[in-house]
Amino acid sequence: ARRDCFVTDKPIITRDLRLMAADGTPLAASLFEPTARTGLTAPLCLVIINSDAGVKRGYYQPFAEHLAARGCAVLTYDYRGVGGSVTGDVKNAVADAVEWGRLDMAGAVTWAQQYIAKLPVFAIAHGLSGQLVGLLPEPDLLNEYLFIAAGLANAQYWPKNERMRRSWRHTGKVPMLVRTFGALPRGSFGNQEELPSAVAMRMVRWAKHEQGAAGVEQTAGFDALTAPITAYSFNDDEWTSPLAAGALLDCYPNARSVHIPMTNFKAGMEEVGHHGFFALSGEDQLWPRATEWLR
């Protein structure tokens, strides 16, 4: 499917497509491309937006259109068991968070490498996908990473008066909800959509470990990544504290990383939270930071 979109008076073309995960599983995806109306004969780069857990790719569309209107080709996609990549009931979906990184994200990277030869490829990782990067077989295939509200979920990265509540969420609440409903209901772990049970329980395992996925899975990608990482965290984020964001960067010891903690005042917004960077309300204050990063 192809449709013309107009963003800031500049047309872009959006295509819905299917890309293949590393194991051949089809994933729903969308590609946003600039047209000649931007003054370009070809995109300047390709940006992969890697979703947070339980966030469908459509949530990132306004932001993707914003980047495309400024010369970037942008790929969004749904992990298996989420959005357009799930068939039937989520309760019956066969999906695991490890597969999201090792297979689904890897499939998006492979697709990106084949899109236009020698085009720079950048990745934006929202929330949980900051940990999924370390599950990639070859994380340095990408030029650079931008982490948004990405951090470790362990309770120790929160003030002492909050640790018991957060620990209970991992050890009691989420497992209880999964047993009761056969999937993790919306909002239980910051997820906007239901999550398959295996995904939820894997996230719980990661949250219990002080190094998250890096400590549990022990995959080579965390040490292998040497590409630069720029990370933004926000003081009003219910799911990722600035301390947790810094701890995630420590899981990539060989990457050249920069952490930029943001207060609402510094962001110029009354509220950002965990998902607000990609909301339309962030267009004037936050989105220019992403375009500047791409430059």
N, C-alpha and C positions, 0 to 999 in steps of 0.2 A: 504494500500500500504506500502511496506517495501523496503528500499533501503540501501545499504552499502555506507557510506561516510568515507573518510579518511582525518583526520585533524591532523596535526603535526605527521604524520606516525602512528597514533593510530586510528583504525577503530571504528566507532560508528554506531548505527542503528537508522534510522529515520522512524517513522510511521506517516502517515496521518490518522486522526481519526475524529470522531464526538463526542463531549461531550454535555451534556444537561445543559442548563441554569436552574435556580431554578424553572422556570415556564414551563419547558419541551421544550423550543425552542432549536432546534439543532444548534450547533456552530461548524464551521470548526476549527480544531486544529491539531497541529503536536507535536509529542513526540520524543525527542532526548535522546538516552540512550547509556551509555558506554558498551562496550563488555569486555570479559575476556582479550583482548589484552591490556587493561589499567592496568592489574594486580589485578582487583577487581572481586569478585564474585557477587556483587550487587552494585547498586549506593550508594553513601555516603549520598545523600540528593536529594530532588526534588525542583527545582526552577521554579516558575511560572513567566513568563514575561508578564506583563500587558501592552498592547500597548497604545501609545498616540492616540489622536483623529485622525481618518482618516489615520492611518498607518497600513498597512496589516502585518500579522504575518510573512510573508516571509522576510520582511526587517530585522528581528531579527535573521534570520537563521544562518549567519556566527558567531554571538556572541553565539548563543545557541550551535552550534557545538563546539566552543571553550570550553565552560563549560563542555559539555558532554565528550570531550576528556580528561578532568581532573577529571572525576569521578562523575559528577552530571547528574541526569536525569533532562531534561528541557522541560517544557510545554509551547507552544505558542498557541494563539487562536485568532480568529477574533470576535469582538463584532458583535451583530446583526446589519444588515445594512451596514457592511463593508466587503470587500474582499470575502472570500469563504463563509461567513455567510449571504450574500445577494442573493436573487433570483430575476431576472428581473431587472428593472430599479431602481436605487437608489431613484429617485423621488417618487417612489411608496412604498418605504420601510417603514414599521411600526417600528420605533425605537426611543428611547429617551435616553439621556445620563444618566438619573436616572436608567433606566433599565440596562445599562452597568455595573453599580456597584452593585445594589441591586440584580440583577438576573444573569447576565452573569459572572461577576467576582465571584459571590457566587457559581455558577455552577462549575467554574474552581477549586475553593477551595474544594468543595465537591469531585470532581473527584480526586484531589490530596490526600485527606485524605484516599481514598480507594485504591490508587495506590499500595503502600506497607505499611502495618501496621507499625506504630511507626517510620516511616522514617521522619526525620526533613524536614519541608516544609518552604521554604523562598520565598519571593515575591519581584520582581523588578517592580517598577512602573515608567513608562516613561510619562512625561508631564502630561496631564489631569488625567491620572489614579491615580496620587497622591491624587487627590480629591475624586476619586471614592472609595478609600479604606474606607473612612468614611461612605459610604453608605452600606458597608457590614453589614449584621445582626450580625455576630460574627467575628470581625476582629482579635481577639486574637487566633483564631484557627491556625494562622501562627506563626512561631517562630520569624521571624524578617523581616524587610522591608528595601529595598534599593531604595530611590527616585533618579531618574536621570532627571534633567532639569524639575522638577515638582514645580509648584508654583501657586500663585493666579494671575489672569489676570487683576485685577482692576488697573486703571490708576495711582492711588496714589503711587504705588510701583515702579514708574519710575521717572526720573528727571523731574522737572517742565516744561522744554522746550519740553518734549515729551508727556505730559499728554493729551493735546488737541487732538493730532493725534490719540492716543490710545483710548480715549473716543469716538471720532467720529467713529472709527472702530466698536465699540460695539453698539453704539446707531443709527448709520446711515448706514455704509457700508454693514455690514453683513446682517441686515434685508432687505436692498434694493436688495442685490444679491439673497437672498432666494426667495423674491417675484418675481424677474425677471426670475430666472432659475428653481425654484421649488426644489432646493437643493443648498448646499453651494459648489461652485466650488473649485477645487484644489488650495491650497496655500492661501486661503482667511483668514484662522485662524491658519496657520501653518500646515494645513492638507495636506497630500500627495495625498489623494483620496477625491472624492466627499463625502459630508456628508449629511445624511437625514435632511430634514428641521427642524424636531422637535429636533434633536440633536443640530443643530446649534443654534436654538433659546434658548434652555436650557443653552448652553454655554454662550450666551449673557447675560442671566439673572444672571448667576454666576459671570460673569466678571463685572457686574454693582455693585455687592455687595462687600464691603470691606473684607468680610470673605468668599467669593466665595460660593461653594456648602454648606459649613458648616452653613453659615448664611441664605441661602435660604431654604435649605431642613430641617434643624434642626433635623437631624437623630442622633440616640444615638451612632452610631459607632465612631464619632469623640471623644467623651468623654470616650467611652468604651475601646479604644485602649490603651494598656499598653506595648505592645511589642516594642522592640527597633527600631528606624528608623535612618538610616544613609542617609544623603541627599547630593548630589553633585549638585552645580550650576556652571554656566560658564559665564564669563564676556562678551562674544560675542554672547550670546543667545538673539535672537530677540524677543522671546516669554516668557521667564522667567528670570527676573532679580534676582540677589542674594537676594535683599530685598524681592521680591515676594516669593522666596523659603523659606526664614525664616518666612514669614508671614503664609505660609501654615503649617509649623511645629507648629506654635502657635495655629492652629486649632485642634491639637491633644495634649491637655494640660497634659494628663496623660501618654503619651508615653515618653520613654527615648530617646531623639533625639539628634543627632549630625549633624551639618551643616558644610559642607566643601566647601566653595566658591573657585573656581578655575579660575586662569588667564590662558591665552594661554601659557605663559611662564612656569607656574607651571605644566600645563598639558603636556608640551613638544611638542605642536602641533601649527601650524600656525593658524588653525581654528578648532573649535569644534561646536559651534552653538547649536541649539536645538536638532538636530538629530545625531550629529557627534560622540557621545560616542559609538554608535552601529555600525558605519561604519567600514569597514576593516582598514581604516587609524588609528583607535584607538587601534588596536590589541596589539601593543608593549607598548604604553604609558598608556592607560586607562583601558583596559580589565584586566590587572593584579590587579588593585584596586578592581575589583569585586571578583576575585578569593580569594584575601586576606580577603575581607569582609566575604566570605563564610567560610573561615578557622576559 
